[in-house]
Amino acid sequence: MAGRRRLGLRAELLLALLPTATVLLVLALVEALSSQRLLFASLASSAFLIYRDPENEVNNVRTLLIAQVGSACIGLACYLMLGPGYLSGGVALVASIAMMIVLDAMHPPGVSTALSFGLRSGDASNLALFCMAVTITAALVLMQRVALWMMRRMARHKE
């Protein structure tokens, strides 16, 4: 199985710096505005996937936004219609997977988002906060692509 081409240790650490900083920024934002920390755990997975393979279709801005925001909306709607619990979480999980397939926007951490909102969230303000956090994470995609472009450019100049 062919994996991604590894960069040097320094380049790998620089590439990991942006997702780490982004997740820490999101956590600070959540801490300042809400106490629903678990609702945002799937964004840490998104950030790691973006670091691991920023050019993969799973990690582009369109896919990230559709999967994460759509799943959050589905999870919240299931919670509001069905109440908290496994039924709400299960319906949210199935509906979010179906949405990602139909819209060709597969981003696996979105499934966790649907579960989190379906099981725990009843406050619509959490959805707005989550959308802000997803936007920050989407900016990470763009920053990672710029960082890769700069590293490739520097590597070509060294040759």
C-alpha positions as MATLAB code, in Angstrom:
seq = 'MAGRRRLGLRAELLLALLPTATVLLVLALVEALSSQRLLFASLASSAFLIYRDPENEVNNVRTLLIAQVGSACIGLACYLMLGPGYLSGGVALVASIAMMIVLDAMHPPGVSTALSFGLRSGDASNLALFCMAVTITAALVLMQRVALWMMRRMARHKE';
ca = [
       0.000    0.000    0.000;
       1.519    3.272   -1.105;
       1.395    5.976    1.551;
       1.970    9.642    1.186;
       5.486   10.842    0.536;
       7.103   11.723    3.851;
       8.803   15.038    4.235;
      11.823   15.718    6.387;
      11.298   15.917   10.144;
      11.424   19.728   10.162;
       8.906   19.994    7.323;
       6.580   17.447    8.991;
       6.700   19.400   12.243;
       6.015   22.681   10.425;
       3.093   21.083    8.614;
       1.705   19.776   11.931;
       2.017   23.217   13.528;
      -0.988   24.707   11.689;
      -3.501   21.999   12.630;
      -2.283   22.021   16.213;
      -2.594   25.800   16.462;
      -6.019   25.667   14.817;
      -7.364   23.077   17.254;
      -6.004   25.065   20.191;
      -7.636   28.227   18.810;
     -10.953   26.414   18.429;
     -10.691   25.063   21.984;
     -10.012   28.563   23.309;
     -13.017   29.885   21.385;
     -15.248   27.121   22.729;
     -14.008   27.643   26.279;
     -14.693   31.374   26.040;
     -18.197   30.992   24.614;
     -19.574   27.624   25.735;
     -19.075   24.647   27.967;
     -19.924   22.093   25.265;
     -16.376   20.932   24.609;
     -17.285   17.456   23.356;
     -19.310   18.888   20.476;
     -16.044   20.021   18.934;
     -13.977   16.850   19.293;
     -14.560   15.823   15.681;
     -12.835   19.012   14.519;
      -9.598   17.721   16.041;
      -9.954   14.654   13.790;
     -10.622   16.936   10.828;
      -7.497   18.956   11.612;
      -5.385   15.798   11.822;
      -6.752   14.507    8.495;
      -5.967   17.854    6.906;
      -2.416   17.646    8.225;
      -2.028   14.019    7.156;
      -3.171   14.558    3.565;
      -4.140   18.165    2.845;
      -4.624   17.589   -0.873;
      -7.006   14.642   -0.514;
     -10.571   15.247   -1.739;
     -11.848   14.232    1.712;
     -10.082   17.287    3.138;
     -11.066   20.055    0.739;
     -13.023   23.076    1.950;
     -16.288   22.102    0.197;
     -16.248   18.591    1.644;
     -15.313   19.779    5.129;
     -18.029   22.439    5.241;
     -20.802   20.250    3.824;
     -19.965   17.245    5.991;
     -19.362   19.062    9.271;
     -22.047   21.758    9.097;
     -24.577   19.422    7.473;
     -23.967   16.756   10.096;
     -24.262   19.290   12.915;
     -27.603   20.506   11.511;
     -28.841   16.932   11.096;
     -27.746   16.017   14.628;
     -29.421   19.076   16.137;
     -32.630   18.459   14.147;
     -32.710   14.833   15.348;
     -32.186   15.962   18.927;
     -34.993   18.521   18.675;
     -37.386   16.030   17.047;
     -36.488   12.871   18.977;
     -34.956   14.163   22.196;
     -31.592   13.106   23.579;
     -30.501    9.504   23.393;
     -29.481    6.663   21.182;
     -32.436    6.938   18.783;
     -31.585   10.574   18.057;
     -27.878    9.789   17.713;
     -28.497    6.744   15.523;
     -30.870    8.543   13.166;
     -28.425   11.459   12.975;
     -25.580    9.071   12.157;
     -27.476    7.331    9.344;
     -28.848   10.598    7.941;
     -25.433   12.288    7.942;
     -23.808    9.356    6.136;
     -26.608    9.430    3.550;
     -26.186   13.200    3.142;
     -22.429   12.862    2.616;
     -22.936   10.116    0.016;
     -25.660   11.983   -1.886;
     -23.674   15.245   -1.901;
     -20.349   13.491   -2.587;
     -18.853   15.104    0.490;
     -17.384   12.221    2.498;
     -15.503   13.505    5.542;
     -15.542   10.803    8.260;
     -15.311   13.136   11.291;
     -18.711   14.497   10.244;
     -20.264   11.275   11.522;
     -18.928   12.059   14.996;
     -20.375   15.544   14.699;
     -23.838   14.158   13.941;
     -23.596   11.830   16.942;
     -22.390   14.609   19.241;
     -25.246   16.911   18.316;
     -27.803   14.106   18.301;
     -26.824   12.824   21.710;
     -25.918   15.960   23.610;
     -26.952   19.244   22.016;
     -30.172   21.096   22.570;
     -28.893   24.612   22.336;
     -29.050   26.235   18.902;
     -26.261   28.636   19.934;
     -23.940   25.610   19.985;
     -24.659   25.174   16.268;
     -23.628   28.765   15.548;
     -20.463   28.340   17.603;
     -19.720   25.050   15.869;
     -20.122   26.723   12.450;
     -17.596   29.377   13.499;
     -15.182   26.633   14.546;
     -15.676   24.789   11.234;
     -14.905   28.011    9.375;
     -11.625   28.294   11.274;
     -10.862   24.676   10.389;
     -11.694   25.360    6.716;
      -9.157   28.167    6.783;
      -6.671   25.528    7.931;
      -7.175   23.661    4.645;
      -6.161   26.756    2.727;
      -3.188   27.439    5.013;
      -1.969   23.836    4.675;
      -2.113   24.051    0.895;
      -0.163   27.307    0.943;
       2.392   25.740    3.304;
       2.809   22.729    0.992;
       3.213   24.997   -2.016;
       5.878   27.026   -0.201;
       7.750   23.888    0.936;
       7.723   22.472   -2.600;
       8.933   25.771   -3.975;
      11.766   25.921   -1.416;
      12.702   22.309   -2.232;
      12.921   23.148   -5.962;
      15.174   26.120   -5.257;
      17.523   23.898   -3.236;
      17.943   21.511   -6.171;
];
